[in-house]
């Protein structure tokens, strides 16, 4: 099975890189979709006959599968059978990368771990996406929310005494991003050594990496970092740095973080006294004397509608953001500029635009080549590429070693 460039990925930076993805939920699939968007041939290995359990998740997790599995092919195979594992080993002979985010030891029990696949292909880069790196916690199960509490992110996000997870799966996705960074570095190193290697990224250590800024602050001041939702915590660095109400019942975040922002704001409202007052001369002065002007800022913003304040803030060139909800992003002008959004098909015949890979790179277009696959949608195609004839493939299907969807 040769890693050939095809018309779909021609010109993309990772064309010709073949990835075997043994992943579910978000962490692993997010790494896979980043590689797929950049042109890698990502083959999602799913358990026959039902496939990735993420497909059937509901509630908060309803959209997970469709958010992170575009641009991939699906092979549904029984990994608990010797013949099914044999197919995977044959695939691994010409693969470049393996991604897996199952529980500790699962891939080894299936005889598809690094020790097994590196014997088949010494050039393979095997990336395990786990809860923890090597150490005393490495055998623990973990979830995005678990490590947010464990590493202090939940403490920093919620109000004092009410730790709260972030409003998206930020650690799962960041763990996937670090996995891709490691994979790309390993691919580069392989050019010199000719060998693959084991790569690992982890949820807990990714969260701890985020906490570095607060750890550094505590090291310098000797004071514990207060939760971001503490009264005045974020304002401790800037004159105005908060969401404020507008006259139409909406809210807008405003940041007056520099002398230039300060002057621009008060010039518009014709308040030279705010600009010339020596008590407000520097940002440090303004932070110290914030009670003297904060209510005036609140009053000025509250006198305008959200649209008026948005237009004004843009003309002032100060940091601002309307307080948006996820659904507002479907029609966001910036995200939709130049047709960048990807029209994803969801269950129930619904098609909605979602953001693409958030990178601009030369003249590459990291677009939509494939919708999220059905369970085993590309099984026949992939096995044919392995050299199996139609009769053998049909026999494997009859014996439930592999599966693919019935034709509509």
HELIX and SHEET records of a PDB file:
HELIX    1   1 UNK A   27  UNK A   37  1                                  11    
HELIX    2   2 UNK A   53  UNK A   56  5                                   4    
HELIX    3   3 UNK A   59  UNK A   61  5                                   3    
HELIX    4   4 UNK A   64  UNK A   68  1                                   5    
HELIX    5   5 UNK A   82  UNK A   92  1                                  11    
HELIX    6   6 UNK A  106  UNK A  109  1                                   4    
HELIX    7   7 UNK A  114  UNK A  120  1                                   7    
HELIX    8   8 UNK A  144  UNK A  150  1                                   7    
HELIX    9   9 UNK A  153  UNK A  157  1                                   5    
HELIX   10  10 UNK A  170  UNK A  193  1                                  24    
HELIX   11  11 UNK A  203  UNK A  210  1                                   8    
HELIX   12  12 UNK A  212  UNK A  221  1                                  10    
HELIX   13  13 UNK A  234  UNK A  236  5                                   3    
HELIX   14  14 UNK A  259  UNK A  268  1                                  10    
HELIX   15  15 UNK A  272  UNK A  276  1                                   5    
HELIX   16  16 UNK A  278  UNK A  280  5                                   3    
HELIX   17  17 UNK A  283  UNK A  288  1                                   6    
HELIX   18  18 UNK A  290  UNK A  292  5                                   3    
HELIX   19  19 UNK A  294  UNK A  302  1                                   9    
HELIX   20  20 UNK A  306  UNK A  316  1                                  11    
HELIX   21  21 UNK A  326  UNK A  331  5                                   6    
HELIX   22  22 UNK A  333  UNK A  336  1                                   4    
HELIX   23  23 UNK A  337  UNK A  339  5                                   3    
HELIX   24  24 UNK A  379  UNK A  385  1                                   7    
HELIX   25  25 UNK A  390  UNK A  398  1                                   9    
SHEET    1   A 7 UNK A 198  UNK A 202  0                                        
SHEET    2   A 7 UNK A 125  UNK A 130  1                                        
SHEET    3   A 7 UNK A  97  UNK A 100  1                                        
SHEET    4   A 7 UNK A  18  UNK A  22  1                                        
SHEET    5   A 7 UNK A  41  UNK A  47  1                                        
SHEET    6   A 7 UNK A  72  UNK A  77  1                                        
SHEET    7   A 7 UNK A 402  UNK A 403 -1                                        
SHEET    1   B 3 UNK A 240  UNK A 245  0                                        
SHEET    2   B 3 UNK A 251  UNK A 256 -1                                        
SHEET    3   B 3 UNK A 319  UNK A 322 -1                                        
SHEET    1   C 2 UNK A 342  UNK A 346  0                                        
SHEET    2   C 2 UNK A 350  UNK A 354 -1                                        
END                                                                             
